């Protein structure tokens, strides 16, 4: 498939690239078009995360580099600044590779090549969500423009104080005070030191404590905050469903309800994922066969979920999505698997067109290769990585 767009600005280009990159994330291939529900649950449980985040350290490396814009390290030209930020991120990665490759973005490409999707792009939403950056609305490009503008205003005011009368100077001093008080960043004091000197992928203790505090304080109702606040070892749980079963009696009523709906939806839609792979493989995919053997005894139970509650919870109005899920539920309850497969085929054809839909191209794929999603964990796996980094950093 070829995509095109009119490139009106760098900001618009970044938004389009974000969408394209999301489609290429591991575990994000959404053959049946249910991603909006998956991501809505994930944004409740683990806001600020994405499946391509690798290590918690980048929540600080990116701000440390970006904050240097305000100090004039990269000049005043926007394009030049963006290029130098990209270069700095690459150099930080090269430095970290000296001690550990695990989770370093670009490890397989460096030092000769660099990644298309930079750490600043991957982590920016989380940096704003956790209030490491104090404005949760503006983009990196907008921040750079604003930082340069404020820096220029400071210069003008200082020049004015050299030449104006005393009365004007007093006003300039007041204006300068307001500008100098403007702060974009909320960071641990580590950034004031030579943080590049011993740069590693692991969090420093100060960073670990700080990130834990920010997550707990800024997204207090999230599952993310609950796990950190209660020092829960996320590694004990092999799935989101296992986590839910263990903590459901301890979390708030609202979080319990959301988690229960997520687990029920995950079990329900997994039946469609498995049937999809059985269709594609002409019923030869051994993993799909084994999974269906596990699921088929619970078809009625797993299909009894309240889809309307999910639609209401997330404001789902997409008629075709709702029609697909409602029909799937009704047909699974009837245990009419032939009709279930027809619904799945029609859904992919509706989404992609008959020429591109894989259900019409049986025999073109490795029959034992899993296509699309296999289960939903709502970014729990990614959150585990960040939680582990926080615990390990605090223990240093």
C-alpha positions in Angstrom: 0.0 0.0 0.0 1.2 3.5 -0.8 0.4 6.5 1.3 0.6 10.1 0.5 -0.2 13.5 2.0 0.3 17.2 1.5 3.1 18.3 3.7 1.9 21.6 5.0 4.3 21.8 8.0 6.8 19.8 10.1 4.1 19.4 12.8 1.6 17.8 10.3 4.4 15.6 8.9 5.2 14.4 12.5 1.6 13.5 13.1 1.4 11.4 9.9 4.6 9.6 10.6 3.3 8.8 14.1 0.3 7.1 12.6 2.5 5.1 10.2 4.9 4.1 12.9 2.1 3.0 15.1 1.0 0.6 12.4 4.5 -1.0 12.4 4.8 -1.5 16.2 5.3 -5.1 17.4 2.0 -6.5 18.4 0.0 -3.6 17.0 -1.0 -5.1 13.6 -4.7 -4.7 13.7 -6.1 -7.0 11.0 -9.7 -6.8 12.3 -9.9 -3.1 13.2 -10.4 -3.3 16.9 -7.3 -1.1 17.8 -9.4 1.9 19.0 -10.8 -0.3 21.8 -7.5 -1.8 22.7 -5.7 1.6 22.8 -8.6 3.1 24.8 -8.1 0.5 27.5 -4.3 0.9 27.4 -4.6 4.7 27.8 -6.6 4.2 31.0 -4.2 1.6 32.5 -0.8 2.8 31.3 -1.1 6.4 29.9 2.1 7.8 28.5 3.4 4.4 27.3 3.7 2.8 23.9 4.7 -0.6 22.7 8.0 0.8 21.1 9.3 2.3 24.3 12.3 0.3 25.4 13.8 1.7 28.7 12.7 4.2 31.3 16.0 6.2 30.9 14.7 7.9 27.8 12.2 9.7 29.9 15.2 11.7 31.1 17.7 11.6 28.2 15.2 13.3 25.9 14.4 16.2 28.4 18.1 16.7 29.2 18.9 17.1 25.5 15.9 19.3 24.8 16.4 21.6 27.8 19.8 22.6 26.3 17.8 24.4 23.6 17.0 27.1 26.2 20.7 27.5 26.9 21.4 28.3 23.3 23.6 25.2 22.8 22.1 24.5 19.4 21.7 28.0 18.1 18.4 29.8 17.0 17.5 28.2 13.7 14.7 25.7 14.1 15.9 23.3 11.4 19.4 23.4 12.7 18.2 22.8 16.3 16.2 19.8 15.2 19.1 18.3 13.4 21.5 18.8 16.3 19.0 17.3 18.7 18.8 14.3 16.4 22.6 14.1 16.4 22.7 14.4 20.2 20.3 11.6 20.7 22.4 9.4 18.4 25.6 10.2 20.3 23.8 9.4 23.6 22.9 6.0 22.2 26.5 5.4 21.1 27.7 6.3 24.5 25.3 3.9 26.3 26.3 1.0 24.0 29.7 1.1 25.6 28.2 -0.5 28.7 24.9 -2.2 27.8 23.0 -2.8 24.6 19.8 -3.9 26.2 17.0 -1.5 25.2 19.3 1.1 23.6 17.4 2.5 20.6 19.3 2.0 17.4 21.6 -0.7 18.9 21.5 -2.7 15.7 22.2 0.2 13.4 24.8 2.2 15.2 27.3 3.7 14.8 27.0 4.0 11.0 23.2 4.4 10.8 20.5 5.9 12.9 16.8 5.2 13.5 13.9 6.7 11.5 11.8 7.2 14.7 13.9 9.0 17.3 13.6 8.6 21.1 12.2 12.1 21.4 9.3 11.1 19.1 8.7 7.8 20.9 8.8 9.3 24.5 7.3 12.8 24.0 3.8 11.8 24.9 4.9 10.1 28.1 7.2 13.0 29.0 4.2 15.3 28.8 1.8 12.8 30.5 4.1 12.4 33.5 4.6 16.2 33.6 8.3 16.1 33.1 7.4 18.8 30.6 5.0 21.2 32.1 2.8 21.8 29.0 0.9 18.7 27.9 -0.3 20.3 24.6 2.6 21.5 22.5 4.9 19.5 20.2 8.7 19.5 20.3 8.8 21.8 17.4 6.4 24.2 19.1 8.5 24.1 22.3 11.7 24.9 20.3 10.0 27.9 18.7 8.7 29.1 22.0 12.0 28.6 23.8 13.9 30.6 21.0 11.3 33.3 21.2 11.5 33.7 24.9 15.3 33.7 24.7 15.2 36.5 22.2 12.8 38.5 24.4 15.2 38.2 27.3 18.0 39.6 25.1 15.8 42.5 24.0 14.9 43.3 27.6 18.5 43.2 28.7 19.5 45.6 25.9 16.6 47.9 26.9 17.9 48.1 30.4 21.2 49.5 29.2 19.6 52.3 27.2 16.3 53.3 28.7 15.4 55.8 31.4 15.0 54.5 35.0 11.2 54.3 34.8 11.4 52.2 31.7 14.1 50.0 33.3 11.8 49.2 36.2 9.2 48.0 33.8 11.7 46.0 31.8 13.0 44.4 35.0 9.4 43.4 35.9 8.9 41.9 32.4 12.2 40.2 32.5 11.3 38.7 35.9 8.1 37.2 34.4 10.0 35.7 31.5 12.8 34.3 33.6 10.3 32.6 35.8 8.8 30.6 32.9 9.8 27.0 33.3 9.1 24.2 30.8 10.7 21.4 32.7 10.2 19.5 35.9 13.3 17.3 36.3 15.6 15.9 39.0 18.7 17.9 39.7 20.8 15.4 37.7 20.4 17.5 34.5 22.4 20.3 36.2 25.5 18.1 36.3 27.6 16.7 33.5 25.0 14.0 32.9 26.7 12.7 29.8 29.9 11.8 31.6 28.9 8.4 32.8 25.8 7.9 30.7 24.2 4.4 30.9 20.8 3.0 30.0 20.0 2.4 33.7 18.2 5.0 35.8 20.1 6.8 38.5 18.5 6.5 41.9 17.4 10.1 41.8 15.8 9.6 38.4 14.1 6.4 39.5 12.6 8.0 42.6 11.5 11.0 40.6 9.8 9.0 37.8 7.9 6.9 40.3 6.7 10.0 42.1 5.6 11.7 38.9 3.7 8.6 37.7 1.9 8.2 41.0 1.1 11.9 41.4 0.2 12.8 37.8 -1.8 9.7 36.8 -3.0 8.5 40.2 -6.1 6.6 39.1 -4.1 4.5 36.6 -3.1 0.9 37.0 0.5 2.1 36.4 0.3 4.2 39.5 -1.3 1.5 41.5 1.5 -1.0 40.7 4.2 1.5 41.6 2.5 2.8 44.8 2.1 -0.7 46.1 5.5 -2.0 45.0 4.0 -4.8 43.0 6.3 -7.1 41.2 4.8 -7.1 37.7 7.1 -9.9 36.5 4.9 -12.4 38.5 2.2 -12.1 36.0 2.3 -13.7 32.6 -0.7 -11.9 31.3 -3.0 -8.9 31.9 -5.8 -11.4 32.9 -3.5 -13.0 35.6 -2.7 -9.6 37.0 -6.4 -8.7 37.2 -7.3 -12.0 39.0 -4.7 -11.3 41.6 -5.4 -7.6 42.4 -9.1 -7.2 41.5 -10.2 -7.2 45.1 -7.7 -4.5 46.1 -8.1 -1.8 43.4 -10.7 0.9 43.2 -14.2 0.0 42.0 -13.7 2.0 38.8 -10.3 0.4 38.0 -11.7 -3.0 38.8 -14.6 -2.5 36.4 -12.3 -1.3 33.6 -9.9 -4.2 34.1 -12.8 -6.7 34.1 -14.2 -5.2 30.8 -10.7 -5.4 29.3 -10.2 -9.0 30.3 -13.6 -10.0 29.0 -13.0 -8.1 25.7 -9.6 -9.7 25.4 -11.0 -13.2 25.8 -13.8 -12.5 23.4 -11.7 -11.0 20.6 -9.0 -13.6 20.9 -11.5 -16.2 19.5 -11.6 -14.0 16.4 -7.8 -13.7 16.2 -7.5 -17.5 16.4 -10.2 -18.1 13.8 -8.6 -15.5 11.5 -5.3 -17.5 11.6 -7.1 -20.7 11.0 -8.7 -19.2 7.9 -5.4 -17.8 6.6 -3.6 -21.1 7.1 -6.4 -23.3 5.8 -6.6 -24.7 9.3 -2.9 -25.8 9.3 -1.5 -23.3 11.9 -0.6 -25.6 14.8 -0.6 -22.7 17.3 -4.1 -21.6 16.2 -5.3 -25.2 16.4 -4.0 -25.6 20.0 -5.4 -22.3 21.1 -8.8 -23.0 19.7 -8.8 -26.3 21.5 -8.3 -24.3 24.7 -10.9 -21.7 23.9 -13.8 -23.7 22.3 -15.0 -25.0 25.7 -15.7 -21.5 26.8 -17.2 -20.0 23.7 -20.5 -19.2 25.4 -18.8 -17.7 28.5 -16.3 -15.6 26.6 -19.1 -14.3 24.2 -21.4 -13.1 27.0 -19.6 -9.8 27.6 -21.4 -6.5 27.6 -20.2 -4.8 24.5 -22.5 -1.8 25.0 -20.8 -0.9 28.2 -17.5 -0.8 26.3 -19.0 1.4 23.6 -20.4 3.8 26.2 -17.1 3.8 28.2 -15.0 4.9 25.2 -17.6 6.8 23.1 -17.4 4.2 20.3 -19.7 5.4 17.5 -18.1 3.6 14.5 -21.1 1.8 13.0 -19.1 -0.8 11.1 -16.9 -1.7 14.1 -20.0 -2.1 16.4 -21.8 -4.1 13.7 -18.8 -6.4 13.4 -18.5 -7.0 17.1 -22.2 -7.4 17.7 -22.5 -9.9 14.9 -19.5 -11.8 16.1 -20.9 -12.0 19.6 -24.3 -13.2 18.4 -22.8 -15.8 16.1 -20.3 -17.1 18.7 -23.1 -17.5 21.2 -24.8 -19.7 18.6 -21.5 -21.6 18.2 -21.9 -21.3 14.4 -18.2 -21.3 13.5 -18.9 -21.3 9.8 -20.8 -18.1 10.1 -18.2 -16.7 12.4 -15.6 -17.1 9.7 -17.8 -15.4 7.2 -18.1 -12.4 9.5 -14.3 -12.3 9.9 -13.8 -12.5 6.2 -16.3 -9.8 5.5 -14.7 -7.6 8.2 -11.2 -7.7 6.6 -12.6 -7.2 3.1 -14.5 -4.2 4.4 -11.4 -2.8 6.0 -8.9 -3.4 3.2 -10.7 -4.3 0.1 -10.7 -7.8 -1.5 -7.4 -7.4 -3.3 -5.5 -6.7 -0.1 -7.4 -8.8 2.4 -5.4 -11.8 3.5 -8.5 -14.0 3.9 -8.6 -14.0 0.1 -4.9 -14.9 -0.3 -4.8 -18.3 1.4 -1.6 -20.1 0.5 0.6 -17.0 0.2 1.8 -17.1 3.8 3.8 -19.4 6.0 1.0 -21.5 7.5 2.6 -21.6 10.9 3.4 -17.9 11.1 1.0 -16.0 13.3 -0.6 -13.0 11.5 -1.9 -10.0 13.4 -2.5 -9.9 17.2 -2.7 -13.0 19.3 -3.9 -11.5 22.5 -4.4 -8.1 24.2 -2.2 -7.0 27.1 -3.0 -3.3 26.9 0.7 -2.3 27.0 1.2 -4.3 30.3 4.5 -5.8 28.8 5.8 -2.3 28.1 4.9 -1.0 31.5 6.7 -3.9 33.1 10.0 -2.7 31.5 9.5 0.7 32.9 8.6 -0.6 36.4 11.6 -2.9 36.4 13.9 0.0 35.5 12.4 2.1 38.4 12.9 -0.6 41.0 16.4 -1.4 39.8 17.4 2.3 39.8 16.1 2.8 43.3 18.1 -0.3 44.5 21.4 1.1 43.1 
